[in-house]
Amino acid sequence: MKNRLILERDICDRVKKDNNCSAHFIWSIKDSVLSCRLVTLNPRHNTHFLLCQESVRIDTSGEGEVESYYVTVLEKINSLLDAGKGKEEENQMCYVVQWKKKNWEESNLVLSDTYTSYFYGANLKEVVDKFYYEKSPDEIVVYHIEMVSAS
């Protein structure tokens, strides 16, 4: 059985190979639920996005081994990544978002180059939530969002 560190490394390697982004795991425990948000950071424009999130209910009686809960969540994330080729079959549609960063230079608004990012989601709201994850809408100008065929 793989442990948490090996699974995290494997997931990071998969994300890097897929789109040259780094992957970061944000863990939290609330109300006996262990959650992990997998966030990517794109080196081209230094912007982060939410790739996915998974959670598992934990036994608070002390019966379960903590490591096993982390492994379970990471295996769920790995399953999501494995299913990537069949996302349309799982109600996951591919969306293309074209956008620019807003920058202020000497009280003047300057827009960055146009970037194109790809997201999978069950609906537009899910995609927008992944796009704006921990960002202010005032930092970004979205020019175009389109649902496309998965490639």
Secondary structure, 3 states (H helix, E strand, C coil): CCCHHHHHHHHHHHHHHHHCCEEEEEEEEECCEEEEEEEEEECCCCEEEEEEEEEEECCCCCCCCHHHHHHHHHHHHHHHHHHHHHHHHHCCEEEEEEEEEEEEECCEEEECCCEEEEEEECCHHHHHHHHCCCCCHHHEEEEEEEEECCC
